[in-house]
Amino acid sequence: MKKIIIYISLLLLPFMYFGCSDYLDVSNAGQSDDNFVMSSPNEAFKTLSWVYAEYRTNAAHGGNYNWQDPLGSDAEYMSEFPTANNVIARLQPTAATVNGSAGLYNSLNVVLARSARIADLIAQKAEYQLDAAGSAPTAWTSIYGEAKTLRAFAAWELVRHFGDVPFGYENKIINEYELISRFEIMDAIIADLKAVESKMYVLGQGGLTAERISRTYANALIGEIALHAGSWQTIRTDIQGLYGNVQFDTKGTDDGTCVYARRKDYAEYIKMAEEYLGLAVNTQKGTAGLITSDSRAAKNPFQKHWQEINSRRVSPESLFEIATIPGIGNSEHPYSMGRPGSNSSIYSYLNNFSAIRIIPSFFYNGYESGDKRRDVSMVVTGSNAATGQENLIPLGVGTRIGGGGPSINKWDKNRGDVPVFPNATFRGSGMNYTVMRMADAMLMLAEAKAILGTDNGGAIALVNQIRERAFGNSSKNIAGLSGDALLNAIYNERKLELLGEGDVRWDMIRSGKFNERAIAVRQEMAAMEAGLQANGYYTFPSGRTISNYVWTKFVQVGGSSTAVVTQESTNENDPALYPGWRGIFNWGAVAHTATAKNLAIKGLYNYIDPAGSEAAALVADGYTRVNWGIQVWSNATVKAMLNAAILDGVVGRENSAPRYFHPIPLTVIDQSKGNVTNGYGLPNN
């Protein structure tokens, strides 16, 4: 797949510059001759691979943090300040610009139109029609289903990010168009998926890997869309009749533009979600599965998935990955959301912007002791390309290793089996985008079961599979929960499992408790700030303590003069190995003259009196005292950043709907002859 993407882009070069912004009022350039591009299923896939490449290059690339979904939750935020990059993440739509998400909007519509055209061409083939009349999947029926699912995927992304949008106009010449209800769109794409999924190959069948869409993912996508369709969401109230006959229950107040709502017939969609997620997790999972064993010395099956991704391999846990290529500048992992690096010309590959940061209170209080996901998911050090050393990331304003504090650790250029890769660039690591993995599907299935309340035991069993992997045994299993208590446990488990992957925010929205969770994390941060200012430290219910200061020292791990990438460590007395899953690869640049390259940290989780004997002994041993929690209360800029970045849009709207959609671009609004407008306080000009 990765090589095909390169040459098929050249094959279709005449079509690559089709005007994205004009997709609504011109015929699609993909209406090309069938003689070559559809002569066989393999040739049809080469054409479809251009569509995958379009999504990867113009929707996923640069968009993962600009979409802002992972940047605004009760666990994640953006430490760049001040910036316009996170206004939607903060729930501040009035601060957005009308074309701020135009690239994403246009790319998704190109993907939608091109995949629809390819499906139409396949449907005209006599060979396909003959195979479609049969009962078993074939290469022709599977590639047709792949094209239809890719169209549905793009339409679903449009609905998630933009709400109600123009839909169903692709590959047509039209004079005017209007907004279509998201519920109508979701119904339409679910129906399309249901019509094709049984004639598609499951993962592993017909040579399919997770780098292509399979029946396995099509089933999971039906479940995901249905789960969202039947859950809480913000709907427009400024356009009468937009949602037709759909009736809603609402929460909070209607501000005249939008309200928090759930359709009254939600249970029918949740039942659908349960059915199709069950197929993806069980009978139609193909070769995909939860990674539950690890033969490596690390003995951490959760981390093994990320080791595969960091090593540029398709993970056996993935249902669908967007393939990327080392050296091609459209691989956002880990540049925009992985472990931070430095912007240095000495080894520019380590330049990681790292937009997603962990809210400090979650870093200290989120995970239980013994949870093997904690250090794999979060880190407080990054890679200094200039010195070849592991640096502490200051807690405060900043990006890369210059600031921002705790960061996502799931994508790390130090971590792959072979970190050095020919032609890799700082924004072209070649690490795939994991669109969905088995743990995500399992926990969505548990959520659906818990909402329905008809199989609480099944929901609990699914959660416990995830927890047993996280803790290595059944000692932390949950039991006897139902109703809201079970749902809350599932949402919390999803946060622990999927941190930084772009799901926590959507879970908050679906739960109907977005505002409550947003207010709670802001209160938790306020209590932490007060404790640090009053006492020099603050201890969380987890037992972990954040302090005004930590002490750091560069060391040679194991007596080695080269840098070391550490594994998981349970020895809390070894400051160079605990927390684990950090360190730095020995990049070997000529300018890297330092011999001690790993970082030992003291006082990260426990209080050390800066005027006491322990602190004096550390200084005598070569440690340096470094500002840490003191930044939260003594630095006015840091205080302003934390107050703004952690969902400040909820302030003053505690009883109103969260406003999280992106603006439809100006071109679409202008060409619609007044039929398309932005709501939710978003700009229209």
N, C-alpha and C positions, 0 to 999 in steps of 0.2 A: 504493500500500500504506500509506504513512504516514498519509494522510488517512482511509483506510478504517478503520484501527485505532481512530480517535477515535470515529466515529459508530457503528460496530458494537458498541463497548463499551456505548454507551447503549442500543442495540437489545436487548442481552442482559442488561441490568441486573438483571432479576429472578433470573438464574442466577448472578450474580457473587458472591453471598454464600453460596453453597452451602458447607456446612461441610467445609473441607479435611481436618481431622483425622479426620472420620468417614467418609472415602471408602470404607473397607473394609466397612462394615456398614449402608449405606443405599443405596437405588436412586439412580442418578445423576439430577440435576436436568435434565440435557440430554435426557432422554427426552421431547422436546417434539413438538408436532404437525408433520407433514411438509408440510402444505399450502402453507406460505409459505417456510419456511427452506430447503427443498430443491426449489423449483419450477424452478430452472435451475442450471447450473454456477456462474454468477456469484453467485446467492443462496447457494449452498452455500459458496462461498468466503468470503462475508461472515460466515457463521457460523464457518467455520474461522479467520478472521482474529482472532476473539476468543481462540482458543486460542493463536495467536502472541502476542497481547497479554498473555495470562496468563503465558506463559513470560518475555516481556520484562520484565514489571512485577514479578513475584514470585519468579522464579528467577534471571534474569540480574541484575536490579537489586539492588545491595547485596550480591549473592552472589559476584561474580567474585573479590573478594579474601577473602570469608568462606569460600568453598570452599577457599581456600588452596593451590590447585594451582600457581599461579605464584609462591607465596611461599616455597617450600621446594625448592630444587634446588642443583646445584653452580654456579649462576650467579646465582640470585635469592634474595632474603631480604626480611624485613620489619624496618624499623628502628624501629618503635614499640616501646617497652620501658618497664616490663613491660606485657604485654598478653595477654589471652586470645584475641585475634583470630588468633593463629598457632600454637596448640598442635598442631593436626594437621599444619600445615606443618613443624613441628619434629620430628614423629614422637613426640609426647607424648600419646597417647590418654588416659592416666589423668588428665590435666589438663583434659580436655574435660567439658562438661556434657551431660546426656542430650538436652536439647532445643536444643542449640547450633545444629543444622542443620535444625530442624523446618520452618522456612519453606521452605527449598529442597526438602526431602523432600515436603512436602504439595503444593507447587506442581507439582512434576514429576508427581505422581500425578493431579492435576487435569488437567494437559495430556494425560496418557496416557488417562484415562477419557473426556474430552470428545472427543478426536480419534477414539478407538475408536467412540464413539457416532455421531459424524458419518459415519464410514466405514460403519457398519451401516445407517444411514438411506439413504445413497447406494446401497448394495448392493441395497436393496429396490426401487429405481426401475426400472421397465420400460425406460426410456430407457438407463440405465446397462447393464442386462443385455444389451440389444441391441448396444450398442457394445462391450461386453466380449467378445462372441462374435466380433468382427471381429479383424483382424490389426494394425490401425494404431491408434496413440493417438488419442483424441478428448478433448474438453473434459471429458466425464463420467469417462472412465477415468483421466485425469490427475489430476483433483481427488480421486478415490478413492485413487489411489496417494499423493497428497500427504498425505491424512489418515492413511493407514496408516504412511507414513514418519515423520510427526510423532509418532505413537504410539511407533514404534520408537526415535526419537531420545530421547524422554523416558525410555523404559525403559532405554536404553543409559546415559543420564546417571545414572539410579538405580544401575545396576550399577557404574559407574565410581566413584561417590562413596561408595556404601554397601555394596558387595559383594553378598552374598546377601540378597535381600529378598522379602517377599510379592509375588507376581506372578500375573496372570491372574484377578483377582477383580473387575475393574472392571465397573461397571454391573450388579452382581448383589447380591442380598440374601443375606448369608452369616452363619452363626453362629460359625464359627471358621476360622482360616487359619494358615498356617505359612510358614517360610522356604522359598524355592525356590532350588535351585542356580543360581548365576550362569551356569554353562555351559549349563544347560537354558534359561535365559532368553535367552542369546545365540543359541542354536540356534533358538529360536522366532521371535525378531525377524528373524534373518537369513532364515529361511524365508518370513516375511511379506514382506520386502523383495524377495526373489527372485520371489515370486509376482506382484508389481505393477510392478516397475521397467520391464519391456518395454512397458507400456501407458501410460507417463508421457512427457510432453514433456521434451525436453532443454532446457537453458538457451537462451533466445531463441525457442524454438518456442512458438506459442500466446501470444505476448506475455510469457512468463515472464522475469522478471529474477532476480537472485540474492537478492532479498528474499523469494522464495518457494522452496519445496522443488521440485526438478526431478528428472528421471531422472539427470542428471549428479551431483547430490549423493547421491541414493539409491544409485547405484553406489559412490561414494566411501565412503558410510557402511557398506555391506556390507563393503568392504575394510578399513575402520578397525576395525570390530567383530571381523572374522575375524583381523586381525593381533593384536589384544589377546587374543582367545580362545586363540591358539596361542603366546602369549609368556609370559614369566615374570611371576608375580604372587603376592601373599600370599593363601593360602587358610586357612580355619579347620580346625583339627584337634580341636576340642572337641565336635563333633557327629558322631557315628558315622553313616555312610551318607548324609551330606548331598549328596555328589557322585555317588552312585549307582555306576555301573560305570566311571566315568572313572578312569584310572590316571595316576600322576604320577611324574616325576623330581623330586627335591628338591635344594636347596642349603642348606648350613649345618645348624643344629640346629632341632629342633622344641621350642619352649618350653612346650608343653602347650596352647597356645591357637591357634598359627598357625605356618606354615612357608612358605618361599619355594619355589614349585613351577612346573612347566610340564607340561602334559598330554603323555603319551607319543606320542599321535597328532597332535602339533602341526603336522606338515608338511602334513596335509590342510587345515588352516585357513590356513596360510601360502600354499598354492597358491590357495585361494579368494581371499585378499587380493590376490595378484598378479593374478588374473584380473579382479576387479572394479575395483581401482584402475587397472588398465590401461585398462578401458573408460572410466572417468571422465577419465583423462588424455588419451586418444587418441580412440577412435571415438565416444564419447558425450559429448564435452566441450562440444558446442554452441558458444555464443559465448564461453565462458570460456577463458582461456589465460594463460600466464606473460607478464608485461609485460617485453619485452626491448629496447624502444626508447624514447627520450625526446627529443622535439623541443624541449623547453624548454632554456633556457640552462643549467640545472642538469646535464643529461646524466646523470641517475641513475635508471634505470628501476626499481630497487628502491624508491627513495623515492617514485616516482610513485604506487604503490599507496596509500601512506599519505597523499599529497597528496589523492587522491580521497576517502579516508575523512574526513580532516580538513576537507574542503570539503563534506561532507555529500552526497557522490555515491556511487552504487554502483560499486565498482571492477570493471573487466573481468577482474581476476585472481580474484575471489571466486567460489566455488562456492555458498556460502550465507552470507547476512548476516541478522541479526535487525534489522529496521527500528526506528528510534527517531524521535522527533519533537522538534524544538527547543522548549524551554520546558516540556516535560513532564518531571517529575522522576523519570525512570527510565532515564537514559542514563549509565552508569557511566564511559564513555570521555569525557574523560580523567580524571574526578574521582578514581576509585579507583586507577587504574594508569597514568596518563599523566604528562606533565611537570609537576613541582610548581608550585603557586602559593601565594598567601598568603590567610589568612583575614581579609579586610579588608572593612569596610562601604563603602569608597570605590568599589570595583568588585568586587562580590561574585562576579561571573561567574568571576573568576580563582581562586576558592577550589578548589584541587585537593589532595585528601588525599594521593594518590600512595603507595599502600601498597607497591607493588612497587619494590624497590631492587636495584641491581646489586652483587653481592659485589665489594669493591674489587680483589681479585686478578684476577677476571675482567675488570673494567674495564681493567686495565693489560695483561693477558696474553692475553685471549681472541681478539682479532682480529689477523690478519696485516696488515702495512703494505699500503696500497693497497686494502683491502677497503672498498667504498663503503657497506656496511651498518653500519659501526661508529658513525659519528656520527649516522646516522638512528635507530639503536636506543638509544643511550646519551647522556646529557647530564649535566653537572655544574652547570647553572644553571637558575633558574626565574624565575617572574614575580612581581614585587612590585606588587600592586595599589595600595598606598598611595602609592608614589613613581613608578610607571610605569617602573621600572628593572629590568634583568636582574641578579639576585643570584646569587652563588655559594652553593650548598647545602652547609652544613658537613658534614664527614665525622664522623658520630656518631649519637647517639640523636635521633630526631625524625621528624616528618612535615611535609608541605607544604614550604615553603622553610626551615623552621626546623632541619632536620637530615636525616640519612639519606644524604647524599652522592650518588654516581652514581645516576641514575634512568632510567626508561624514557622514550624520546623519540618513540615512534611516534605517540602521540596528544598533540597540542599545540594549545591554543586560539589560539595566535599564528599557526599554520601554514596554516590554510585559505586558499583564494583570497580569501574575504571573511570575515575573522575575526569581525567584528561581525555578529550575526544577531538579527533582531527576536525578542523574547520569550525568548531563550535564558537559561537559568538555570545556576547553577554545577554542578548535578547534572542538567542537561537540555540538554546541548550539541547533541543531535541527531545525534551521530556513531554510525553503525551498529556493531553487534557483528559482527566477522568470525568466523563459526563455522569456516569452512575456506576456504583459498585454494589456488590451483593448486600453488604451491611446496610446501606441506604434503603434498598428495596425491602429488606427484612423488617426494618424499623417502620417504614411506611405501612407495611402489611400489619404490623402490630398496632399502629395508630388506628387504622381502619377498623380492626377488630375491637379495639377499646371504645371507639366512638359508638359502634353498633351495640356493644355490651353483650353480644350473644356468644362470644368465645373469649372470655377474659383469660382463661387458662392457656389458650393458644397464643394470645398476645404476650403473656408473661413468659411462656416458653421461648418465644422469639427473642425477647429482651435478654433472657438469661443466657442464650447462646452467645450473644454479644458480650455480656458481662463475664462469662466464663473464659472467653478468649482474653479479655482485658486483664483479668486478675490471675489467670492460670489455674483456677479451680472454681468450685461452686460456693465458696465461703461468702461471697457478696451477692448471691442471687436474691431477687425480690420474690415475694409471695403474698398471696391473699389480698391483692389490690383490685379495686374496681372503680368505675366512674372517674371523677376528676383526679383522684389520687393516682390511678393507673395512667391516665393520660399525662399527668404532670411528670410521672416517672419516665414515660416514653420520650417526652419532649426533652427532658434533661439528658437522657441517654443519647439522644440524637445530637445534642450539643457537645457532649463529651466525645462522641465517635466522629462527628463530621466537622469539627471546629476548623474554620478557615476554608472550607470547601464550597461555601456559597449557599448553605442550606439553613443555617440557624435563623436568619431573618425571615425566610419563608415559613418556617415552623412557628415563629412568633405570630405572624400574620394569620396563619391557618387556625391557630389555637383559639383565636378570639380574645386573647389576653395580651395583646401587644403593649398597650399602654401600661398595664399593671407591671409587666416585666421591665419595661423601660424605666418607669418610676422607681422600681425596686433597685435596679443597678445604680441609678444616680444617687439614691439614698445610701447605698452601700459604699460608694466612693466618697460621699460626704462624711460618713462616719470614719472611714479610713483617714481622710485628710485631717479631721479633728483630732483623732488619736495621735497621729504623727506629730502634729503641732504641739499638743499638750504634753506628750510623754516621750517623744522621740521614736516611738514604735506603735504598732497596732497589731493585735493578735486576732485572727479570724476564727470562726467556729471550727475550721479544719485543724486548728492548732498551729498553723504556719503564721509566722510573724514577718511583717514588712517593717524595715527600720529606716531611719534617716540616712544611714550610711552602710556601705559594705566595704570589705577590704579585698584587694586583688593583687595577684603576683603572677608574673610569667614564670612558667616552670618547664622542665624537661620531663615528660611523662615516661616512667619506666627507665629513666637514665638515658633515653634516646636523645640525640641532638637534632633529630628531625621532628617535624610536626606529627601529631597523632590524631586520628579521628576516633573519638571514644565511643564505646557501646553503652548499653544500659548498665547502670551501677546502683546497687542498693546500699553501698557503703557510704553513709552520710558523713563519715569522718574523713573521706578523701575529697578535698575541695577541688581537685583537678578533674575528677571523674564523676562527681555528683554536683548538680544534676547531670544525667547522662545524655547520650546521643548528641554530642557536640564536638568540640575540638576543631581541628583544621587539617586538611590534606597538605602534604608537603609539596607545594607547587613548584619549588625549585628555581624561582626566578633569580637571576644574578644579583639583583639588588637586595635579596632577602638575606641579610647578614646576621640577623638575630639567631641565637642558638636556642633560647627558651621561647617556645612558640605557643604552648598551651597555657590556658588561663586557670589559675586556682582562685576560687571565690569563697570568702568567709562572710557569714552574716546574712546570706541571702534569705534564709528561712527562719533565722533565730536572731534575737537581739543581743548585740554586743555593746556594752556601755563604752562610748567613745572616750570617756575619761577614766576608764577602768584598767585593771592590770592586763586583761586579755587583749585589749586593743594595743596597749603598749608593747606586749610581747609580739604581736603580729607585726608591728612596725619594725621592731628589732630584727624580726625574721625576714625583712625585705618586702613586706606587704605595704600597699599604699591605701590610705583611706579615700573612698570615692563617694561623692554625693549620690544618693539613691532616692529614697522616699522624701527627703527634704525638699526636692524639687516640686513635689505636688502642692505644698502649701506656701513655700517661700518665694517661688518664682512666679511673678504675675502672668507672664506669657504662658507658662505651662498650665497654670490654673485656668486661664481663658481658653486654652486649647482643649483641655479635658472637659470643661463645662460645655463647650460648643460641640465637640466631636461625638460625645456620648449622647446621641439622640436628643439634642436640645429642642427639636421640633415638637416634642411632647409637652414642653412647658407652656402652659396657657391653653393647651388642648387636651388636658387630661381626660375629658369626657367626650372628645371628638374622635373621628376616624383618623388613623394614621395615613399620611399622604406619601406614598412611596413610588408612584408611577413616574415615568420619564415623559418628556414632551414629544409629541408628534412633530416632525420638522415643518418648517414654514412653507416649503414648496408644496407639500401635500395640503396644508390648510388653504393656501392661496388658490390652488387649482381645483379645489372641491366646490367652488362657487357657494361658499358659506355653509356647506353641509358638514364640515369637519372642524371641530374646535378642540382645544385642550381644556380640560377641567382641572379640579384638584388644586386650584391656585397657580397652575403652570402658565407660562407666558404664551400668548398667541401672535406675538410679533417681535 
